[in-house]
């Protein structure tokens, strides 16, 4: 079960709660619903332990790896999207994984990401529950 991970503003928090109340499934949910839930969950996990923590345990429920980067790109956090895509690619390649360079890009940006997500929700509210 997903829980609130970011210190979220009311727009993000309310939308997140409504999506989860409908029985969120990242494989069946709309792209808009995935944007909200995956960003809230991923940013909270990243801020608590970086990519080692995010990539070290399976996301529950399972989500497509590429959806994380797509979600960050959708809200305008392009540098985060690039770092997330690089992290998943690095993990898949099997190369030694020192995440510090990528952690520097995304960890600790909860407030900024939350603000971008809130603006994105306002622009797409007709597509969300």
Steps between C-alpha positions, in 0.01 A plus 500: 500500500634842407517770761555874482872563476537866412403801701228573247286801440122453509463459123750216483385336823130505409562372149735228625242384756219494240710290263593249770137478613405372155739203533809623319671246274798643306448255214136602447488858623488791260826677425376801699432285807842335467669841485358598838551173685839409358648844566369517856625149578833528316595841639425388853711187455781694333508762774520225761778294345582599145513272200650213701176492697265557204666241277596254771145396575216431262237768473175369643281475308736449203532786254674524164848642550463747213185648657701663777709710260195572283312627805777738605535625143126561479509745792806681367766348729712408200833469679338261749349302212842463337658390829223246563528354150878479544461322834267236357730454199803470725326239714395303190850511352645322800781753539619585850244735641621805683195719498654811657515700176132428431397545864644851481245583230179379669545451873377787715281658233163404651372858530593588142358176362184544708449851358552378142260212560235730651513727194482197271194369690326836463560493124378138472230484769228399252697180433533402867250361751 
